[in-house]
Amino acid sequence: MMSACATRRRGPSAAAAWVFPLVIGSGKRLFSDGTFPSGLKLVDSKVSSTGVLMGTYEPAGEIVTGPFALD
């Protein structure tokens, strides 16, 4: 589940993403129609003892595309 407030003009000031290690079927949309696309930068991350990934993101301007290579 990811929580964030976004509008057509301005994206979230910060977004938190919690990824749970399970598959339950269809899901909910994170943002409503008309949300303006923008890039996000990972500023903090943690992993719980049960495998939940917790990431905190801040706005990073325009979307940058490229490979998904590990550093």
Distance bins in CASP14 RR format, pairs under 12 A and 6 or more apart:
PFRMAT RR
TARGET T0000
AUTHOR 0000-0000-0000
RMODE 2
METHOD distances of the structure
MODEL  1
1 15 0 0 0 0 0 1 0 0 0 0 0
1 16 0 0 0 0 1 0 0 0 0 0 0
1 17 1 0 0 1 0 0 0 0 0 0 0
1 18 1 0 1 0 0 0 0 0 0 0 0
1 19 0 0 0 0 1 0 0 0 0 0 0
1 20 1 0 0 1 0 0 0 0 0 0 0
1 22 0 0 0 0 0 1 0 0 0 0 0
1 24 0 0 0 0 0 1 0 0 0 0 0
1 27 0 0 0 0 1 0 0 0 0 0 0
1 28 0 0 0 0 1 0 0 0 0 0 0
1 29 0 0 0 0 0 1 0 0 0 0 0
1 30 0 0 0 0 1 0 0 0 0 0 0
1 52 0 0 0 0 0 1 0 0 0 0 0
1 53 0 0 0 0 0 1 0 0 0 0 0
1 54 0 0 0 0 0 1 0 0 0 0 0
1 55 0 0 0 0 0 1 0 0 0 0 0
2 12 0 0 0 0 1 0 0 0 0 0 0
2 14 0 0 0 0 0 1 0 0 0 0 0
2 15 1 0 0 1 0 0 0 0 0 0 0
2 16 1 0 0 1 0 0 0 0 0 0 0
2 17 1 0 1 0 0 0 0 0 0 0 0
2 18 1 0 0 1 0 0 0 0 0 0 0
2 19 0 0 0 0 1 0 0 0 0 0 0
2 20 0 0 0 0 0 1 0 0 0 0 0
2 27 0 0 0 0 0 1 0 0 0 0 0
2 28 0 0 0 0 1 0 0 0 0 0 0
2 29 0 0 0 0 0 1 0 0 0 0 0
2 30 1 0 1 0 0 0 0 0 0 0 0
2 31 0 0 0 0 1 0 0 0 0 0 0
2 40 0 0 0 0 0 1 0 0 0 0 0
2 53 0 0 0 0 0 1 0 0 0 0 0
2 54 0 0 0 0 0 1 0 0 0 0 0
2 55 0 0 0 0 1 0 0 0 0 0 0
2 56 0 0 0 0 0 1 0 0 0 0 0
2 57 0 0 0 0 1 0 0 0 0 0 0
3 12 0 0 0 0 1 0 0 0 0 0 0
3 14 0 0 0 0 1 0 0 0 0 0 0
3 15 1 0 0 1 0 0 0 0 0 0 0
3 16 1 0 1 0 0 0 0 0 0 0 0
3 17 0 0 0 0 1 0 0 0 0 0 0
3 18 0 0 0 0 1 0 0 0 0 0 0
3 28 0 0 0 0 0 1 0 0 0 0 0
3 30 0 0 0 0 1 0 0 0 0 0 0
3 31 0 0 0 0 0 1 0 0 0 0 0
3 54 0 0 0 0 0 1 0 0 0 0 0
3 55 0 0 0 0 0 1 0 0 0 0 0
3 56 0 0 0 0 0 1 0 0 0 0 0
3 57 0 0 0 0 0 1 0 0 0 0 0
4 10 0 0 0 0 0 1 0 0 0 0 0
4 11 1 0 0 1 0 0 0 0 0 0 0
4 12 1 0 1 0 0 0 0 0 0 0 0
4 13 0 0 0 0 1 0 0 0 0 0 0
4 14 1 0 0 1 0 0 0 0 0 0 0
4 15 1 1 0 0 0 0 0 0 0 0 0
4 16 1 0 0 1 0 0 0 0 0 0 0
4 17 0 0 0 0 1 0 0 0 0 0 0
4 18 0 0 0 0 0 1 0 0 0 0 0
4 29 0 0 0 0 0 1 0 0 0 0 0
4 30 1 0 0 1 0 0 0 0 0 0 0
4 31 1 0 0 1 0 0 0 0 0 0 0
4 32 0 0 0 0 0 1 0 0 0 0 0
4 35 0 0 0 0 1 0 0 0 0 0 0
4 38 0 0 0 0 0 1 0 0 0 0 0
4 40 0 0 0 0 1 0 0 0 0 0 0
4 55 0 0 0 0 0 1 0 0 0 0 0
4 56 0 0 0 0 0 1 0 0 0 0 0
4 57 0 0 0 0 1 0 0 0 0 0 0
4 58 0 0 0 0 0 1 0 0 0 0 0
4 59 0 0 0 0 0 1 0 0 0 0 0
5 11 1 0 0 1 0 0 0 0 0 0 0
5 12 1 0 1 0 0 0 0 0 0 0 0
5 13 0 0 0 0 1 0 0 0 0 0 0
5 14 0 0 0 0 1 0 0 0 0 0 0
5 15 0 0 0 0 1 0 0 0 0 0 0
5 16 0 0 0 0 0 1 0 0 0 0 0
5 30 0 0 0 0 0 1 0 0 0 0 0
5 31 0 0 0 0 1 0 0 0 0 0 0
5 32 0 0 0 0 0 1 0 0 0 0 0
5 35 0 0 0 0 0 1 0 0 0 0 0
5 59 0 0 0 0 0 1 0 0 0 0 0
6 12 1 0 1 0 0 0 0 0 0 0 0
6 13 0 0 0 0 1 0 0 0 0 0 0
6 14 0 0 0 0 0 1 0 0 0 0 0
6 15 0 0 0 0 1 0 0 0 0 0 0
6 29 0 0 0 0 0 1 0 0 0 0 0
6 30 0 0 0 0 1 0 0 0 0 0 0
6 31 1 0 1 0 0 0 0 0 0 0 0
6 32 0 0 0 0 1 0 0 0 0 0 0
6 33 0 0 0 0 0 1 0 0 0 0 0
6 34 0 0 0 0 1 0 0 0 0 0 0
6 35 1 0 1 0 0 0 0 0 0 0 0
6 36 1 0 0 1 0 0 0 0 0 0 0
6 37 0 0 0 0 1 0 0 0 0 0 0
6 38 0 0 0 0 1 0 0 0 0 0 0
6 39 0 0 0 0 0 1 0 0 0 0 0
6 40 0 0 0 0 0 1 0 0 0 0 0
6 57 0 0 0 0 0 1 0 0 0 0 0
6 59 0 0 0 0 1 0 0 0 0 0 0
7 13 0 0 0 0 0 1 0 0 0 0 0
7 31 0 0 0 0 1 0 0 0 0 0 0
7 32 0 0 0 0 1 0 0 0 0 0 0
7 34 0 0 0 0 1 0 0 0 0 0 0
7 35 1 0 0 1 0 0 0 0 0 0 0
7 36 1 0 0 1 0 0 0 0 0 0 0
7 38 0 0 0 0 0 1 0 0 0 0 0
8 31 0 0 0 0 0 1 0 0 0 0 0
8 32 0 0 0 0 1 0 0 0 0 0 0
8 33 0 0 0 0 1 0 0 0 0 0 0
8 34 1 0 1 0 0 0 0 0 0 0 0
8 35 1 0 0 1 0 0 0 0 0 0 0
8 36 1 0 1 0 0 0 0 0 0 0 0
8 37 0 0 0 0 0 1 0 0 0 0 0
8 38 0 0 0 0 0 1 0 0 0 0 0
9 34 0 0 0 0 0 1 0 0 0 0 0
9 35 0 0 0 0 0 1 0 0 0 0 0
9 36 1 0 0 1 0 0 0 0 0 0 0
9 38 0 0 0 0 0 1 0 0 0 0 0
10 35 0 0 0 0 0 1 0 0 0 0 0
10 36 1 0 0 1 0 0 0 0 0 0 0
10 38 0 0 0 0 1 0 0 0 0 0 0
10 59 0 0 0 0 1 0 0 0 0 0 0
10 61 0 0 0 0 0 1 0 0 0 0 0
11 31 0 0 0 0 1 0 0 0 0 0 0
11 34 0 0 0 0 0 1 0 0 0 0 0
11 35 1 0 0 1 0 0 0 0 0 0 0
11 36 1 0 0 1 0 0 0 0 0 0 0
11 37 0 0 0 0 1 0 0 0 0 0 0
11 38 1 0 1 0 0 0 0 0 0 0 0
11 39 0 0 0 0 1 0 0 0 0 0 0
11 40 0 0 0 0 1 0 0 0 0 0 0
11 57 0 0 0 0 0 1 0 0 0 0 0
11 58 0 0 0 0 0 1 0 0 0 0 0
11 59 1 0 0 1 0 0 0 0 0 0 0
11 60 0 0 0 0 0 1 0 0 0 0 0
11 61 0 0 0 0 1 0 0 0 0 0 0
12 30 0 0 0 0 0 1 0 0 0 0 0
12 31 0 0 0 0 1 0 0 0 0 0 0
12 35 0 0 0 0 1 0 0 0 0 0 0
12 36 0 0 0 0 0 1 0 0 0 0 0
12 38 0 0 0 0 1 0 0 0 0 0 0
12 39 0 0 0 0 0 1 0 0 0 0 0
12 40 0 0 0 0 1 0 0 0 0 0 0
12 41 0 0 0 0 0 1 0 0 0 0 0
12 56 0 0 0 0 0 1 0 0 0 0 0
12 57 0 0 0 0 1 0 0 0 0 0 0
12 58 0 0 0 0 1 0 0 0 0 0 0
12 59 1 0 0 1 0 0 0 0 0 0 0
12 60 0 0 0 0 0 1 0 0 0 0 0
12 61 0 0 0 0 0 1 0 0 0 0 0
13 38 0 0 0 0 0 1 0 0 0 0 0
13 40 0 0 0 0 0 1 0 0 0 0 0
13 43 0 0 0 0 0 1 0 0 0 0 0
13 56 0 0 0 0 0 1 0 0 0 0 0
13 57 0 0 0 0 0 1 0 0 0 0 0
13 58 1 0 0 1 0 0 0 0 0 0 0
13 59 1 0 0 1 0 0 0 0 0 0 0
14 40 0 0 0 0 1 0 0 0 0 0 0
14 41 0 0 0 0 0 1 0 0 0 0 0
14 42 0 0 0 0 0 1 0 0 0 0 0
14 43 0 0 0 0 1 0 0 0 0 0 0
14 44 0 0 0 0 1 0 0 0 0 0 0
14 55 0 0 0 0 0 1 0 0 0 0 0
14 56 1 0 0 1 0 0 0 0 0 0 0
14 57 1 0 0 1 0 0 0 0 0 0 0
14 58 1 0 1 0 0 0 0 0 0 0 0
14 59 0 0 0 0 1 0 0 0 0 0 0
14 60 0 0 0 0 0 1 0 0 0 0 0
15 30 0 0 0 0 1 0 0 0 0 0 0
15 31 0 0 0 0 1 0 0 0 0 0 0
15 35 0 0 0 0 0 1 0 0 0 0 0
15 38 0 0 0 0 0 1 0 0 0 0 0
15 39 0 0 0 0 0 1 0 0 0 0 0
15 40 1 0 0 1 0 0 0 0 0 0 0
15 41 0 0 0 0 0 1 0 0 0 0 0
15 42 0 0 0 0 0 1 0 0 0 0 0
15 43 0 0 0 0 0 1 0 0 0 0 0
15 44 0 0 0 0 0 1 0 0 0 0 0
15 54 0 0 0 0 0 1 0 0 0 0 0
15 55 0 0 0 0 1 0 0 0 0 0 0
15 56 1 0 0 1 0 0 0 0 0 0 0
15 57 1 0 1 0 0 0 0 0 0 0 0
15 58 1 0 0 1 0 0 0 0 0 0 0
15 59 0 0 0 0 1 0 0 0 0 0 0
15 60 0 0 0 0 0 1 0 0 0 0 0
16 30 0 0 0 0 0 1 0 0 0 0 0
16 40 0 0 0 0 0 1 0 0 0 0 0
16 42 0 0 0 0 0 1 0 0 0 0 0
16 43 0 0 0 0 0 1 0 0 0 0 0
16 44 0 0 0 0 1 0 0 0 0 0 0
16 45 0 0 0 0 0 1 0 0 0 0 0
16 46 0 0 0 0 0 1 0 0 0 0 0
16 52 0 0 0 0 0 1 0 0 0 0 0
16 53 0 0 0 0 0 1 0 0 0 0 0
16 54 1 0 0 1 0 0 0 0 0 0 0
16 55 1 0 0 1 0 0 0 0 0 0 0
16 56 1 0 1 0 0 0 0 0 0 0 0
16 57 1 0 0 1 0 0 0 0 0 0 0
16 58 0 0 0 0 0 1 0 0 0 0 0
17 30 0 0 0 0 1 0 0 0 0 0 0
17 40 0 0 0 0 1 0 0 0 0 0 0
17 42 0 0 0 0 1 0 0 0 0 0 0
17 43 0 0 0 0 0 1 0 0 0 0 0
17 44 0 0 0 0 0 1 0 0 0 0 0
17 45 0 0 0 0 1 0 0 0 0 0 0
17 46 0 0 0 0 0 1 0 0 0 0 0
17 52 0 0 0 0 0 1 0 0 0 0 0
17 53 1 0 0 1 0 0 0 0 0 0 0
17 54 1 0 0 1 0 0 0 0 0 0 0
17 55 1 0 1 0 0 0 0 0 0 0 0
17 56 1 0 0 1 0 0 0 0 0 0 0
17 57 1 0 0 1 0 0 0 0 0 0 0
18 30 0 0 0 0 0 1 0 0 0 0 0
18 45 0 0 0 0 0 1 0 0 0 0 0
18 46 0 0 0 0 1 0 0 0 0 0 0
18 47 0 0 0 0 0 1 0 0 0 0 0
18 48 0 0 0 0 1 0 0 0 0 0 0
18 50 0 0 0 0 0 1 0 0 0 0 0
18 51 0 0 0 0 0 1 0 0 0 0 0
18 52 1 0 1 0 0 0 0 0 0 0 0
18 53 1 0 0 1 0 0 0 0 0 0 0
18 54 1 0 1 0 0 0 0 0 0 0 0
18 55 1 0 0 1 0 0 0 0 0 0 0
18 56 0 0 0 0 0 1 0 0 0 0 0
18 57 0 0 0 0 0 1 0 0 0 0 0
19 45 0 0 0 0 0 1 0 0 0 0 0
19 46 0 0 0 0 0 1 0 0 0 0 0
19 47 0 0 0 0 1 0 0 0 0 0 0
19 48 0 0 0 0 0 1 0 0 0 0 0
19 50 0 0 0 0 0 1 0 0 0 0 0
19 51 0 0 0 0 1 0 0 0 0 0 0
19 52 1 0 0 1 0 0 0 0 0 0 0
19 53 1 0 1 0 0 0 0 0 0 0 0
19 54 0 0 0 0 1 0 0 0 0 0 0
19 55 0 0 0 0 1 0 0 0 0 0 0
20 47 0 0 0 0 0 1 0 0 0 0 0
20 48 0 0 0 0 1 0 0 0 0 0 0
20 50 0 0 0 0 1 0 0 0 0 0 0
20 51 0 0 0 0 1 0 0 0 0 0 0
20 52 1 0 1 0 0 0 0 0 0 0 0
20 53 0 0 0 0 1 0 0 0 0 0 0
20 54 0 0 0 0 0 1 0 0 0 0 0
21 47 0 0 0 0 0 1 0 0 0 0 0
21 48 0 0 0 0 1 0 0 0 0 0 0
21 49 0 0 0 0 0 1 0 0 0 0 0
21 50 1 0 0 1 0 0 0 0 0 0 0
21 51 1 0 1 0 0 0 0 0 0 0 0
21 52 1 0 0 1 0 0 0 0 0 0 0
21 53 0 0 0 0 1 0 0 0 0 0 0
22 50 0 0 0 0 0 1 0 0 0 0 0
22 51 0 0 0 0 0 1 0 0 0 0 0
22 52 0 0 0 0 1 0 0 0 0 0 0
29 35 0 0 0 0 1 0 0 0 0 0 0
30 40 0 0 0 0 0 1 0 0 0 0 0
30 57 0 0 0 0 0 1 0 0 0 0 0
31 37 0 0 0 0 1 0 0 0 0 0 0
31 38 0 0 0 0 0 1 0 0 0 0 0
31 40 0 0 0 0 0 1 0 0 0 0 0
36 59 0 0 0 0 0 1 0 0 0 0 0
36 61 0 0 0 0 0 1 0 0 0 0 0
36 62 0 0 0 0 0 1 0 0 0 0 0
36 63 0 0 0 0 0 1 0 0 0 0 0
37 59 0 0 0 0 0 1 0 0 0 0 0
37 60 0 0 0 0 0 1 0 0 0 0 0
37 61 0 0 0 0 1 0 0 0 0 0 0
37 62 0 0 0 0 1 0 0 0 0 0 0
37 63 1 0 1 0 0 0 0 0 0 0 0
37 64 0 0 0 0 0 1 0 0 0 0 0
37 65 0 0 0 0 0 1 0 0 0 0 0
38 57 0 0 0 0 0 1 0 0 0 0 0
38 58 0 0 0 0 0 1 0 0 0 0 0
38 59 1 0 0 1 0 0 0 0 0 0 0
38 60 1 0 0 1 0 0 0 0 0 0 0
38 61 1 0 1 0 0 0 0 0 0 0 0
38 62 1 0 0 1 0 0 0 0 0 0 0
38 63 1 0 0 1 0 0 0 0 0 0 0
38 64 0 0 0 0 0 1 0 0 0 0 0
39 57 0 0 0 0 1 0 0 0 0 0 0
39 58 0 0 0 0 1 0 0 0 0 0 0
39 59 1 0 0 1 0 0 0 0 0 0 0
39 60 1 0 1 0 0 0 0 0 0 0 0
39 61 1 0 1 0 0 0 0 0 0 0 0
39 62 1 0 0 1 0 0 0 0 0 0 0
39 63 1 0 1 0 0 0 0 0 0 0 0
39 64 1 0 0 1 0 0 0 0 0 0 0
39 65 0 0 0 0 0 1 0 0 0 0 0
40 55 0 0 0 0 0 1 0 0 0 0 0
40 56 0 0 0 0 1 0 0 0 0 0 0
40 57 1 1 0 0 0 0 0 0 0 0 0
40 58 1 0 0 1 0 0 0 0 0 0 0
40 59 1 0 0 1 0 0 0 0 0 0 0
40 60 1 0 1 0 0 0 0 0 0 0 0
40 61 0 0 0 0 1 0 0 0 0 0 0
40 62 0 0 0 0 0 1 0 0 0 0 0
40 63 0 0 0 0 1 0 0 0 0 0 0
40 64 0 0 0 0 0 1 0 0 0 0 0
41 55 0 0 0 0 0 1 0 0 0 0 0
41 56 0 0 0 0 1 0 0 0 0 0 0
41 57 1 0 0 1 0 0 0 0 0 0 0
41 58 1 0 1 0 0 0 0 0 0 0 0
41 59 1 0 0 1 0 0 0 0 0 0 0
41 60 1 1 0 0 0 0 0 0 0 0 0
41 61 0 0 0 0 1 0 0 0 0 0 0
41 62 0 0 0 0 0 1 0 0 0 0 0
41 63 0 0 0 0 0 1 0 0 0 0 0
41 64 0 0 0 0 0 1 0 0 0 0 0
42 53 0 0 0 0 0 1 0 0 0 0 0
42 54 0 0 0 0 0 1 0 0 0 0 0
42 55 1 0 0 1 0 0 0 0 0 0 0
42 56 1 0 0 1 0 0 0 0 0 0 0
42 57 1 0 1 0 0 0 0 0 0 0 0
42 58 0 0 0 0 1 0 0 0 0 0 0
42 59 0 0 0 0 0 1 0 0 0 0 0
42 60 0 0 0 0 1 0 0 0 0 0 0
43 54 0 0 0 0 0 1 0 0 0 0 0
43 55 0 0 0 0 1 0 0 0 0 0 0
43 56 1 0 1 0 0 0 0 0 0 0 0
43 57 1 0 0 1 0 0 0 0 0 0 0
43 58 1 0 1 0 0 0 0 0 0 0 0
43 59 0 0 0 0 0 1 0 0 0 0 0
43 60 0 0 0 0 1 0 0 0 0 0 0
44 53 0 0 0 0 0 1 0 0 0 0 0
44 54 0 0 0 0 1 0 0 0 0 0 0
44 55 1 0 0 1 0 0 0 0 0 0 0
44 56 1 0 1 0 0 0 0 0 0 0 0
44 57 0 0 0 0 1 0 0 0 0 0 0
44 58 0 0 0 0 1 0 0 0 0 0 0
45 52 0 0 0 0 0 1 0 0 0 0 0
45 53 1 0 0 1 0 0 0 0 0 0 0
45 54 1 0 0 1 0 0 0 0 0 0 0
45 55 1 0 1 0 0 0 0 0 0 0 0
45 56 1 0 0 1 0 0 0 0 0 0 0
45 57 0 0 0 0 1 0 0 0 0 0 0
46 52 0 0 0 0 1 0 0 0 0 0 0
46 53 1 0 0 1 0 0 0 0 0 0 0
46 54 1 0 1 0 0 0 0 0 0 0 0
46 55 1 0 0 1 0 0 0 0 0 0 0
46 56 0 0 0 0 1 0 0 0 0 0 0
47 53 1 0 1 0 0 0 0 0 0 0 0
47 54 1 0 0 1 0 0 0 0 0 0 0
47 55 0 0 0 0 1 0 0 0 0 0 0
48 54 1 0 0 1 0 0 0 0 0 0 0
48 55 0 0 0 0 0 1 0 0 0 0 0
END
